[in-house]
């Protein structure tokens, strides 16, 4: 199901990745999201979208250091983490 979603809404990226690459991206996203307490399908899907839109390793890259404190914050619920990432990425909040 996730693969179908990404093929529909991210056709260019899906085509570039191919079937095996898309499956790998989704599997990696599931594992990474889970490590931050994000387990629900919608949250995992949003996490994978950030991997496509921001960068695949947005949670650990030196290019996006502002994401680390957000995903690691145990006081934030999974939806709060995802919304905070989206908010900062959109420019609604300053990058810390």
Rosetta silent file (secondary structure, phi, psi, omega in degrees, C-alpha in Angstrom):
SEQUENCE: XXXXXXXXXXXXXXXXXXXXXXXXXXXXXXXXXXXXXXXXXXXXXXXXXXXXXXXXXXXXXXXXXXXXXXXXXXXXXXXXXXXXXXXXXXXXXXXX
SCORE:     score description
SCORE:     0.000 S_00000001
   1 L     0.000  -44.739  179.913    0.000    0.000    0.000 S_00000001
   2 H   -61.247  -39.517  178.664    2.766    2.464    0.870 S_00000001
   3 H   -61.603  -40.773  178.306    4.444    1.747   -2.453 S_00000001
   4 H   -62.145  -45.189  178.931    1.234    2.534   -4.319 S_00000001
   5 H   -57.051  -49.452 -177.031    0.889    5.826   -2.450 S_00000001
   6 H   -68.643  -35.349  175.702    4.424    6.898   -3.291 S_00000001
   7 H   -62.834  -36.737 -179.595    4.111    5.866   -6.921 S_00000001
   8 H   -74.457  -46.919 -173.174    0.972    8.029   -7.152 S_00000001
   9 H   -94.831  -15.343  177.623    2.129   11.101   -5.205 S_00000001
  10 L  -133.814   60.801 -173.561    5.860   10.955   -5.875 S_00000001
  11 H   -63.229  -38.906 -179.074    6.044    9.490   -9.392 S_00000001
  12 H   -63.840  -49.248 -179.254    9.425   11.021  -10.305 S_00000001
  13 H   -64.531  -40.140  179.467   11.144    9.807   -7.146 S_00000001
  14 H   -62.565  -42.672  179.386    9.455    6.401   -7.400 S_00000001
  15 H   -65.177  -40.304  179.329   10.610    5.995  -10.998 S_00000001
  16 H   -64.095  -38.830 -178.125   14.159    6.993  -10.061 S_00000001
  17 H   -75.661  -34.171 -172.880   14.238    4.488   -7.199 S_00000001
  18 H    74.894  172.722 -176.508   12.610    1.603   -9.067 S_00000001
  19 H   -61.074  -46.751 -178.676   10.646   -1.107   -7.288 S_00000001
  20 H   -65.644  -42.632  179.521   13.562   -2.437   -5.240 S_00000001
  21 H   -66.215  -37.232  177.688   14.743    1.029   -4.254 S_00000001
  22 H   -65.427  -44.214  178.000   11.232    2.106   -3.299 S_00000001
  23 H   -61.966  -41.594  179.400   10.787   -0.963   -1.113 S_00000001
  24 H   -62.820  -44.145  178.298   14.190   -0.280    0.477 S_00000001
  25 H   -59.759  -46.867 -178.864   13.232    3.350    1.162 S_00000001
  26 H   -65.085  -43.912  178.299    9.940    2.326    2.757 S_00000001
  27 H   -61.934  -42.310  178.240   11.567   -0.416    4.846 S_00000001
  28 H   -63.635  -42.199  178.842   14.263    2.016    5.994 S_00000001
  29 H   -63.260  -41.318  177.829   11.603    4.597    6.825 S_00000001
  30 H   -60.122  -46.334 -178.717    9.582    2.087    8.837 S_00000001
  31 H   -65.666  -46.702 -178.457   12.668    1.136   10.855 S_00000001
  32 H   -65.653  -45.862  179.472   13.852    4.709   11.425 S_00000001
  33 H   -59.261  -44.113  179.424   10.399    6.017   12.303 S_00000001
  34 H   -60.065  -34.716  179.898    9.923    3.117   14.711 S_00000001
  35 H   -67.398  -17.681  177.640   13.182    3.949   16.450 S_00000001
  36 L  -105.252   13.234  177.091   11.660    7.343   17.288 S_00000001
  37 L    83.637   11.741 -178.928    8.374    5.886   18.518 S_00000001
  38 L   -98.610  107.342 -173.715    6.497    6.540   15.270 S_00000001
  39 L  -121.814  -23.091 -177.777    4.563    3.364   14.507 S_00000001
  40 L   -71.558  147.713 -174.560    1.173    4.291   13.067 S_00000001
  41 H   -54.192  -46.069 -179.299    0.797    3.989    9.319 S_00000001
  42 H   -62.872  -40.743  178.863    0.045    7.685    8.754 S_00000001
  43 H   -67.682  -41.918  178.512    3.003    8.783   10.843 S_00000001
  44 H   -64.335  -41.681  177.907    5.365    6.358    9.167 S_00000001
  45 H   -60.378  -41.762  179.111    4.138    7.518    5.781 S_00000001
  46 H   -66.541  -39.001  177.622    4.782   11.126    6.724 S_00000001
  47 H   -60.429  -45.283  179.319    8.238   10.216    7.992 S_00000001
  48 H   -64.713  -35.671  175.857    9.052    8.565    4.661 S_00000001
  49 H   -60.400  -40.025  176.504    7.756   11.655    2.880 S_00000001
  50 H   -63.147  -36.204  177.752   10.305   13.713    4.824 S_00000001
  51 H   -61.816  -33.237  179.094   12.967   11.257    3.669 S_00000001
  52 H   -82.088  -45.550 -172.224   11.975   12.070    0.095 S_00000001
  53 H   -79.199  -42.018 -176.554   11.310   15.798    0.474 S_00000001
  54 L   -89.510  -64.361  172.758   14.034   16.883    2.911 S_00000001
  55 L   178.821  152.714 -172.914   16.688   14.199    2.482 S_00000001
  56 L   -58.120  -37.763 -178.220   16.857   10.469    3.073 S_00000001
  57 L  -106.670   36.106 -175.091   18.973   10.811    6.207 S_00000001
  58 L   -54.542  -27.486 -176.816   17.335   14.002    7.468 S_00000001
  59 L   -78.006  -17.752 -176.303   17.353   12.665   11.037 S_00000001
  60 L  -127.139   -9.343 -174.508   21.124   12.182   11.194 S_00000001
  61 L   -70.919  143.290  173.178   22.655   14.401    8.514 S_00000001
  62 H   -67.429  -17.481  178.147   24.952   17.278    9.394 S_00000001
  63 H   -75.026  -21.684 -178.787   23.000   19.185    6.723 S_00000001
  64 H  -132.064   58.199 -176.355   19.841   19.039    8.880 S_00000001
  65 L   -65.423  -20.017 -179.328   21.043   19.151   12.508 S_00000001
  66 H   -67.448  -17.513 -178.882   17.804   20.834   13.594 S_00000001
  67 H   -80.374  -30.125 -175.292   15.906   17.547   13.170 S_00000001
  68 H   -56.385  -49.969 -179.472   17.876   15.524   15.726 S_00000001
  69 H   -63.730  -28.934 -179.369   16.535   17.197   18.871 S_00000001
  70 H   -71.226  -52.524 -176.478   12.991   16.914   17.538 S_00000001
  71 H   -68.092  -27.127 -178.288   12.993   13.201   16.713 S_00000001
  72 H   -86.728   -9.572 -176.013   14.888   12.353   19.908 S_00000001
  73 L   -70.947  109.169 -178.275   12.611   14.361   22.221 S_00000001
  74 L   -74.693  -10.647  178.235   10.820   11.821   24.418 S_00000001
  75 L   -85.543  -11.282  178.464    8.445   14.530   25.671 S_00000001
  76 L   -96.352  140.464  173.738    6.891   14.946   22.225 S_00000001
  77 L   -75.324  161.312  177.079    4.270   12.555   20.900 S_00000001
  78 H   -53.092  -46.419  177.907    4.892   11.101   17.440 S_00000001
  79 H   -61.765  -35.010  178.310    2.373   13.488   15.820 S_00000001
  80 H   -66.541  -40.907  177.658    4.017   16.431   17.605 S_00000001
  81 H   -59.146  -48.769 -177.252    7.454   15.379   16.332 S_00000001
  82 H   -64.873  -40.527  179.427    6.198   15.136   12.771 S_00000001
  83 H   -68.409  -37.851  178.816    4.349   18.441   12.930 S_00000001
  84 H   -65.942  -41.795  176.353    7.353   20.203   14.435 S_00000001
  85 H   -59.873  -47.302 -179.735    9.610   18.875   11.669 S_00000001
  86 H   -61.016  -42.698 -178.061    7.091   20.018    9.058 S_00000001
  87 H   -63.062  -46.226  179.641    6.729   23.414   10.700 S_00000001
  88 H   -67.341  -43.430 -179.237   10.462   24.092   10.841 S_00000001
  89 H   -61.239  -39.416  177.944   11.015   22.750    7.324 S_00000001
  90 H   -71.435  -18.164 -178.672    8.257   25.009    5.965 S_00000001
  91 L    95.615    9.363  178.315    9.874   27.939    7.749 S_00000001
  92 L   -72.046  -26.229 -179.140    7.053   28.469   10.256 S_00000001
  93 L  -129.788  149.531  179.571    9.512   27.997   13.134 S_00000001
  94 L   -71.271  147.796  173.787   13.206   28.850   13.356 S_00000001
  95 L   -76.664  128.678 -175.606   15.768   26.099   12.964 S_00000001
  96 L   -92.021    0.000    0.000   17.422   25.645   16.308 S_00000001
